[in-house]
Amino acid sequence: MIDQSSYKGKFTSDAPLGEQSWFRCGGAADLLFEPKDVDDLAIFLKEYPKNEPLVTLGGMANCIIRDGGIRGCVISLGKGFAEIEVQGTKIMAGAGALNGSVASAAAKAGIGGLEFLSGIPGTIGGALSMNAGAYGTEVKDVLISAMALDGGGYFTPFSVSEMDMRYRYCGVPTGTIFVGAIFEGVQEDKDTVRARLKEIKSKRQTTQPISEQTGGSTFANPSATELKQAGLPEGMRAWQLVEKVGGRDLQIGGARMSDKHLNFMINTGDATAADLENLGDDLIKRVKSDLGLTLHWEIKRLGDR
Ligand SMILES: Cc1cc2nc3c(=O)[nH]c(=O)nc-3n(C[C@H](O)[C@H](O)[C@H](O)COP(=O)(O)OP(=O)(O)OC[C@H]3O[C@@H](n4cnc5c(N)ncnc54)[C@H](O)[C@@H]3O)c2cc1C
């Protein structure tokens, strides 16, 4: 298959990704590849058999790695993809850069508008793929363009208008691997930007279980149309639906919803990935049968049960 010795990056067989995910549970990947740089990744993509499964992961802050593990190969973009460069009000960031580091670099340069990223765990690659957002701003609002490789290893840049970004969704072709992005903010006083970062930090500490083993919002908030069709009040959020169907008192194995935020699922210590997924599926069933609305997973579930 692949001649691993011809690459600059690192290969790991049976890589224990589940325990490195934010949920700290789940299985291993058959093979993990951490390319050294874009060229290394491009060569790998050209050589990797097209019929073998391949998935790219960032900080694993939005996924459950199922207990049976992930078949094929997982690509993880590390140091070689973590550079951040500021030019005027623009910020160029590699897909492996942490959202928090990009927000800090922006603040340091007196660029406003990217503070929301500081509250979103994970990498720029994950943020692009999820159109991550918080406090009224989403990635698409500050994104100019993204650099990517297609499944065949060919460089494919996208302007934001070509990416069909919507609520927690990015419409680039399947198999696209983001390697970097260009964002633009506005010139502002450094202290004002820093004060907003501080505000976000303290808001998050009081409203989200950030020190728990969690994966962010479990379910996407329902759209206005979905709520209307189910005859539910306008503006209802996923956590309110979870509360209405008894989600506060529900526990499956070591999995339950956080008391701090009922749309955040947590591993209380000994949860398996199956416990987490079964809890989510049970809540989806309850909301459907009791309230007539279909909740959709926001968390990605990857691998074999
Ligand atoms: C405590 C906590 C709070 C959170 N709060 C928020 C919030 O306020 N707002 C919000 O939007 N999210 C939030 N999240 C969820 C999560 O932080 C975001 O979804 C984040 O963007 C995930 O990034 P990641 O690098 O961890 O991606 P991963 O979880 O590793 O992957 C997520 C998806 O992105 C894809 N992906 C990752 N990297 C790439 C790449 N380079 N190219 C192509 N696809 C890629 C993966 O295949 C997968 O489908 C929170 C999570 C936690 C744990």
The ligand as a Gaussian input file, in Angstrom:
#p B3LYP/6-31G(d) Opt

LIG

0 1
 C      -16.467000      22.979000      25.760000
 C      -16.827000      23.125000      24.298000
 C      -17.452000      24.286000      23.864000
 C      -17.807000      24.436000      22.509000
 N      -18.422000      25.583000      22.118000
 C      -18.703000      25.754000      20.803000
 C      -19.296000      26.982000      20.341000
 O      -19.561000      27.911000      21.110000
 N      -19.566000      27.108000      19.012000
 C      -19.282000      26.101000      18.125000
 O      -19.528000      26.274000      16.925000
 N      -18.724000      24.942000      18.541000
 C      -18.428000      24.747000      19.834000
 N      -17.867000      23.573000      20.246000
 C      -17.630000      22.491000      19.276000
 C      -16.235000      22.514000      18.630000
 O      -15.352000      23.273000      19.409000
 C      -16.287000      23.092000      17.209000
 O      -17.169000      22.367000      16.383000
 C      -14.898000      23.108000      16.560000
 O      -14.971000      23.824000      15.354000
 C      -14.373000      21.694000      16.286000
 O      -13.051000      21.801000      15.823000
 P      -12.069000      20.564000      15.914000
 O      -10.768000      20.975000      15.352000
 O      -12.032000      19.996000      17.271000
 O      -12.792000      19.552000      14.905000
 P      -13.037000      17.990000      15.072000
 O      -13.973000      17.741000      16.215000
 O      -11.745000      17.266000      15.088000
 O      -13.796000      17.683000      13.698000
 C      -15.067000      18.251000      13.480000
 C      -15.407000      18.108000      11.981000
 O      -14.501000      18.899000      11.227000
 C      -13.839000      18.107000      10.241000
 N      -12.478000      18.623000      10.088000
 C      -11.561000      18.874000      11.059000
 N      -10.422000      19.379000      10.522000
 C      -10.612000      19.426000       9.194000
 C       -9.808000      19.847000       8.082000
 N       -8.558000      20.311000       8.232000
 N      -10.340000      19.762000       6.827000
 C      -11.594000      19.289000       6.632000
 N      -12.409000      18.869000       7.641000
 C      -11.917000      18.945000       8.905000
 C      -13.880000      16.682000      10.788000
 O      -13.779000      15.721000       9.748000
 C      -15.240000      16.664000      11.471000
 O      -16.256000      16.418000      10.540000
 C      -17.512000      23.401000      21.590000
 C      -16.846000      22.239000      22.038000
 C      -16.508000      22.093000      23.373000
 C      -15.802000      20.839000      23.821000

